[in-house]
Amino acid sequence: MKYQLLVEQDVQSAFADYLRTAREQAKLSRAALAEKSTVPAATIKKFELTGQISFRQLLLLWQTLDDLKRLYELTQAQQSVTPTSIEEVLKDEF
């Protein structure tokens, strides 16, 4: 089994790549996205190149290019319950 550590930069890059692809699929220039999202074009460029952006600006871009509800639902995911005894497992009480 091979383990891979996920670091902050991996997630930042993934968000930047996802939103850059969404912008390109929507056929929006950085300037056009800046106008629609109120995030400066220079900030969008920096984000696409480095993954660095404020959380508020990330939300503004996401809201413009995707459904903000999808991000919100990540915070509402049900927590899995771990059984505390073999009896709970056998009785399916978790």
C-alpha positions in Angstrom: 0.0 0.0 0.0 1.4 3.4 -1.0 0.6 6.4 1.2 0.7 10.0 -0.1 0.7 13.0 2.2 -1.6 15.8 1.2 -0.2 19.2 2.0 -1.7 22.7 1.9 -0.1 23.6 -1.4 -1.6 20.6 -3.1 -5.1 21.8 -2.1 -4.4 25.4 -3.1 -3.1 24.2 -6.5 -6.1 22.0 -7.0 -8.5 24.9 -6.3 -6.5 27.2 -8.6 -6.5 24.6 -11.4 -10.2 23.8 -11.0 -11.2 27.4 -11.2 -8.8 28.3 -14.0 -10.3 25.4 -16.1 -13.9 26.6 -15.2 -12.9 30.1 -16.3 -11.5 28.9 -19.6 -14.6 26.7 -20.2 -16.8 29.7 -19.6 -14.6 31.5 -22.2 -13.9 34.3 -19.7 -10.7 36.3 -19.7 -9.2 37.2 -16.3 -10.5 40.7 -16.9 -14.0 39.5 -17.6 -14.0 37.3 -14.5 -12.7 40.2 -12.5 -15.6 42.3 -13.5 -18.1 39.6 -12.8 -16.6 38.5 -9.4 -15.2 41.8 -8.1 -11.9 40.1 -7.6 -9.1 42.1 -9.2 -7.6 40.5 -12.4 -4.1 40.7 -10.8 -5.4 38.7 -7.9 -6.9 36.1 -10.2 -3.6 35.8 -12.1 -1.6 35.4 -8.9 -4.1 32.8 -7.7 -4.0 30.8 -10.9 -0.1 30.8 -10.8 0.5 30.3 -7.1 -2.7 29.1 -5.5 -2.5 32.1 -3.1 -5.8 34.0 -2.4 -7.9 35.1 0.5 -10.8 32.9 1.5 -13.3 35.6 0.7 -11.9 36.1 -2.8 -11.9 32.3 -3.3 -15.6 32.3 -2.5 -16.3 35.1 -4.8 -14.6 33.3 -7.7 -16.3 30.0 -6.9 -19.7 31.7 -6.7 -19.1 33.2 -10.2 -17.8 30.0 -11.8 -19.6 27.3 -9.9 -22.4 26.6 -7.4 -21.4 27.9 -4.0 -23.8 25.4 -2.5 -21.3 22.6 -3.4 -18.7 24.1 -1.1 -21.2 24.7 1.6 -22.3 21.1 1.5 -18.7 20.0 2.3 -19.2 21.5 5.7 -22.5 19.7 6.2 -21.3 16.2 5.5 -22.5 13.7 8.1 -19.9 12.6 10.5 -19.3 8.9 10.5 -19.8 7.2 13.8 -17.2 4.8 15.0 -18.4 1.9 17.1 -17.0 1.8 20.6 -17.6 -1.9 21.2 -18.0 -5.2 19.4 -21.6 -5.3 20.7 -22.5 -2.1 18.7 -21.0 -3.6 15.6 -22.9 -6.9 16.0 -26.2 -5.0 16.8 -25.6 -2.4 14.1 -26.2 0.4 16.7 -23.8 2.9 15.1 
